[in-house]
Amino acid sequence: MGLLGRYSRAMPASDRSDEITASLGSLPGSTPVSEVARRLLDLFTGGSFEPGTRLPAERQLAATLGVGRSAVREALAALEILGIVQVRPGSGTYLRGTASTLLPRTLRWGLLIGEKSTAELLELRSGLETQVAQLAAARASEHNLAALQTAVDQMRQNTGDLSRFAAADHDFHDQLAAASKNETIVDLLHVVRSLLQVYADRAVHDEVSARRALEEHETVLHAISERDEVAAAVAMAAHMATANSRLADEAQA
């Protein structure tokens, strides 16, 4: 067991500021906020610090990293928005979760600060959704199939109400991800969808587009109900091609 692991049992979870600063190396003075956040994330997701661990003061972190306090303050503010740390007025800043619970949030942060293009996110979503459809065809329970059918029924009933149609469409993909029985893929899809949501909510412009999307979802559901993994993957890939085209058009509008 390493030095940090030995300390984790010997020291209170809320009093490890010196250990945290000792684990951080200095950064160039021109380091952007994103790099400060990355350094902190690397430390927090290493598994050595428990939820509730109090972070060193901004001044101490800034001195250790060799950056200005404003960079530390902005990095911590971003990590708080993502739910990684919690600021308690008059007390300090604390780590909120364990390494395993922080990893999905870490991925979201990495995508946000990595300046990924919409095209790259659409490619990633297509691959994930196609894999999910294939897994769902093999693993979906009767409860999963019923939930998917309910979502498709809601889409069919609301082709003239695009807001409700979009909500049912979103529910279909959520239920499909759950049917895959793969929590890592579910986490990845949640991140990618959240980054594309601003475009996805407006991607279906009219009833004609809604009916076409409905037919594509029905084809996917039929293949999954038949337990045909290849057909499910092909149907989802076809749906993603048209959906991504609509999303790309919306992003460029």
C-alpha positions as CSV (number, residue, x, y, z in Angstrom):
1,M,0.0,0.0,0.0
2,G,1.3,3.5,-0.9
3,L,1.9,6.4,1.3
4,L,-1.5,7.9,0.6
5,G,-3.2,4.7,1.3
6,R,-1.5,4.4,4.7
7,Y,-2.4,8.0,5.6
8,S,-6.1,7.4,4.6
9,R,-6.7,5.2,7.6
10,A,-4.6,7.2,10.1
11,M,-5.9,10.7,9.4
12,P,-9.5,12.0,9.7
13,A,-11.3,12.4,6.3
14,S,-11.8,16.1,7.0
15,D,-8.2,17.0,7.9
16,R,-6.0,16.0,5.0
17,S,-5.0,19.4,3.5
18,D,-1.3,18.9,3.9
19,E,-1.5,15.5,2.3
20,I,-3.4,16.9,-0.7
21,T,-1.0,19.7,-1.3
22,A,2.0,17.4,-0.9
23,S,0.5,15.2,-3.7
24,L,0.2,18.1,-6.1
25,G,3.1,19.3,-8.2
26,S,3.6,22.8,-9.5
27,L,2.2,23.9,-12.8
28,P,3.4,26.7,-15.2
29,G,2.1,30.1,-14.2
30,S,0.3,30.4,-17.5
31,T,-1.7,27.2,-17.0
32,P,-5.3,27.5,-18.0
33,V,-8.1,26.7,-15.6
34,S,-8.8,23.4,-17.3
35,E,-5.4,22.1,-16.4
36,V,-5.8,23.1,-12.8
37,A,-9.1,21.2,-12.8
38,R,-7.5,18.2,-14.5
39,R,-4.8,18.0,-11.8
40,L,-7.3,18.1,-9.0
41,L,-9.4,15.4,-10.8
42,D,-6.5,13.1,-11.2
43,L,-5.9,13.3,-7.5
44,F,-9.5,13.0,-6.4
45,T,-10.3,10.0,-8.7
46,G,-7.2,8.0,-7.5
47,G,-9.1,6.4,-4.7
48,S,-7.0,7.7,-1.9
49,F,-9.4,10.3,-0.5
50,E,-12.8,9.6,1.1
51,P,-16.0,11.6,0.6
52,G,-16.0,14.4,3.0
53,T,-12.3,15.1,2.7
54,R,-11.7,18.9,3.1
55,L,-9.6,20.5,0.4
56,P,-6.8,22.9,1.2
57,A,-7.7,26.6,1.1
58,E,-7.5,28.4,-2.3
59,R,-4.4,30.2,-1.2
60,Q,-2.6,27.0,-0.3
61,L,-3.7,25.2,-3.5
62,A,-2.6,28.2,-5.6
63,A,0.8,28.3,-3.9
64,T,1.4,24.6,-4.4
65,L,0.3,24.6,-8.0
66,G,2.2,27.8,-8.8
67,V,-0.8,29.5,-10.3
68,G,-3.0,32.5,-9.4
69,R,-5.8,32.1,-6.9
70,S,-8.3,33.1,-9.6
71,A,-7.4,30.0,-11.6
72,V,-8.0,27.8,-8.5
73,R,-11.2,29.5,-7.7
74,E,-12.6,29.1,-11.2
75,A,-11.5,25.4,-11.3
76,L,-13.2,24.7,-8.0
77,A,-16.3,26.5,-9.2
78,A,-16.5,24.3,-12.3
79,L,-16.0,21.1,-10.2
80,E,-18.8,22.3,-7.9
81,I,-21.2,22.7,-10.8
82,L,-20.3,19.1,-11.9
83,G,-21.0,17.8,-8.4
84,I,-17.4,16.8,-7.7
85,V,-16.8,19.1,-4.7
86,Q,-19.1,20.9,-2.3
87,V,-18.5,24.4,-1.0
88,R,-19.8,24.9,2.6
89,P,-19.8,28.6,3.5
90,G,-17.7,29.3,6.5
91,S,-16.3,25.8,6.5
92,G,-14.4,25.0,3.3
93,T,-14.6,22.9,0.2
94,Y,-15.1,19.2,0.4
95,L,-14.9,16.2,-1.9
96,R,-18.4,14.8,-2.5
97,G,-17.9,11.3,-3.8
98,T,-15.7,8.2,-4.1
99,A,-13.6,7.5,-7.2
100,S,-16.2,5.3,-8.8
101,T,-19.0,7.9,-8.5
102,L,-16.7,10.6,-9.7
103,L,-15.6,8.9,-13.0
104,P,-18.8,9.7,-15.0
105,R,-18.5,13.3,-13.9
106,T,-14.9,13.3,-14.8
107,L,-15.7,12.1,-18.3
108,R,-18.3,14.9,-18.7
109,W,-15.7,17.5,-17.6
110,G,-13.2,16.0,-20.1
111,L,-15.6,16.4,-22.9
112,L,-16.5,19.9,-21.9
113,I,-13.0,21.2,-21.7
114,G,-11.7,19.2,-24.6
115,E,-13.7,21.3,-27.0
116,K,-15.0,18.3,-28.9
117,S,-16.8,19.2,-32.1
118,T,-20.5,18.4,-32.6
119,A,-19.5,16.1,-35.5
120,E,-17.3,14.0,-33.1
121,L,-20.0,13.8,-30.5
122,L,-22.5,12.6,-33.1
123,E,-20.1,9.9,-34.3
124,L,-19.6,8.8,-30.7
125,R,-23.3,8.8,-30.0
126,S,-24.0,6.7,-33.2
127,G,-21.5,4.0,-32.1
128,L,-22.9,3.9,-28.6
129,E,-26.6,3.8,-29.6
130,T,-25.9,1.0,-32.2
131,Q,-24.1,-1.0,-29.6
132,V,-26.9,-0.5,-27.1
133,A,-29.5,-1.7,-29.6
134,Q,-27.5,-4.9,-30.2
135,L,-27.1,-5.5,-26.5
136,A,-30.7,-4.8,-25.8
137,A,-31.8,-7.4,-28.4
138,A,-29.9,-10.0,-26.4
139,R,-30.6,-8.8,-22.9
140,A,-33.9,-6.9,-22.7
141,S,-36.4,-8.3,-20.2
142,E,-40.2,-8.3,-20.8
143,H,-40.3,-5.2,-18.5
144,N,-37.8,-3.5,-20.8
145,L,-39.7,-4.4,-23.9
146,A,-43.0,-3.1,-22.4
147,A,-41.3,0.3,-21.5
148,L,-39.9,0.6,-25.0
149,Q,-43.4,-0.1,-26.5
150,T,-44.9,2.5,-24.2
151,A,-42.4,5.1,-25.4
152,V,-43.1,4.2,-29.1
153,D,-46.9,4.5,-28.4
154,Q,-46.3,7.9,-26.9
155,M,-44.4,9.0,-30.0
156,R,-47.2,7.7,-32.2
157,Q,-49.8,9.6,-30.3
158,N,-47.9,12.9,-30.4
159,T,-46.5,13.3,-33.9
160,G,-48.5,16.6,-34.0
161,D,-47.1,17.8,-30.7
162,L,-43.3,18.0,-31.2
163,S,-42.5,18.8,-27.6
164,R,-44.2,15.7,-26.3
165,F,-42.8,13.7,-29.2
166,A,-39.3,14.7,-28.3
167,A,-39.9,13.7,-24.7
168,A,-41.1,10.3,-25.8
169,D,-38.2,9.9,-28.2
170,H,-35.8,10.7,-25.3
171,D,-37.6,8.2,-23.1
172,F,-37.2,5.5,-25.8
173,H,-33.5,5.9,-25.9
174,D,-33.2,6.0,-22.1
175,Q,-35.2,2.8,-21.8
176,L,-33.1,1.2,-24.6
177,A,-29.9,2.1,-22.7
178,A,-31.3,0.5,-19.5
179,A,-32.2,-2.7,-21.5
180,S,-28.5,-3.0,-22.6
181,K,-27.7,-3.9,-19.0
182,N,-24.3,-2.1,-19.4
183,E,-24.0,0.8,-16.9
184,T,-20.7,2.1,-18.4
185,I,-22.5,2.6,-21.8
186,V,-25.4,4.2,-20.0
187,D,-23.0,6.7,-18.3
188,L,-21.3,7.5,-21.6
189,L,-24.6,8.0,-23.4
190,H,-25.9,10.3,-20.7
191,V,-22.8,12.5,-21.1
192,V,-23.0,12.7,-24.9
193,R,-26.7,13.2,-25.0
194,S,-26.5,16.0,-22.4
195,L,-23.9,17.8,-24.5
196,L,-26.1,17.4,-27.6
197,Q,-29.5,18.1,-25.9
198,V,-29.7,21.7,-26.9
199,Y,-29.8,20.6,-30.6
200,A,-31.7,17.3,-30.1
201,D,-34.7,19.1,-28.6
202,R,-35.2,21.1,-31.8
203,A,-34.1,18.5,-34.4
204,V,-37.6,17.3,-35.4
205,H,-39.1,20.3,-37.1
206,D,-42.5,19.0,-38.4
207,E,-44.9,16.1,-38.4
208,V,-43.4,14.6,-41.5
209,S,-40.0,14.3,-39.7
210,A,-41.7,13.0,-36.6
211,R,-43.5,10.2,-38.6
212,R,-40.2,9.2,-40.2
213,A,-38.5,9.1,-36.8
214,L,-41.4,7.1,-35.4
215,E,-41.0,4.5,-38.2
216,E,-37.3,4.2,-37.5
217,H,-38.0,3.6,-33.8
218,E,-40.6,1.0,-34.6
219,T,-38.1,-0.9,-36.8
220,V,-35.5,-0.9,-33.9
221,L,-38.1,-2.1,-31.4
222,H,-39.3,-4.9,-33.8
223,A,-35.8,-6.2,-34.2
224,I,-35.2,-6.1,-30.4
225,S,-38.5,-7.9,-29.8
226,E,-37.4,-10.6,-32.2
227,R,-34.1,-10.9,-30.4
228,D,-32.3,-10.2,-33.7
229,E,-29.1,-8.5,-32.7
230,V,-27.8,-7.9,-36.2
231,A,-31.1,-6.4,-37.4
232,A,-31.3,-4.2,-34.2
233,A,-27.8,-2.8,-34.8
234,V,-28.6,-2.2,-38.5
235,A,-31.9,-0.5,-37.7
236,M,-30.3,1.8,-35.1
237,A,-27.4,2.7,-37.4
238,A,-29.9,3.7,-40.1
239,H,-31.9,5.8,-37.5
240,M,-28.7,7.4,-36.3
241,A,-27.7,8.4,-39.9
242,T,-30.9,10.4,-40.3
243,A,-31.0,11.7,-36.7
244,N,-27.5,12.9,-36.9
245,S,-28.2,14.6,-40.2
246,R,-31.0,16.6,-38.5
247,L,-28.8,17.3,-35.4
248,A,-25.9,18.5,-37.6
249,D,-28.3,20.8,-39.5
250,E,-29.6,22.2,-36.3
251,A,-26.1,22.8,-34.9
252,Q,-25.2,24.8,-38.0
253,A,-28.4,26.8,-38.0
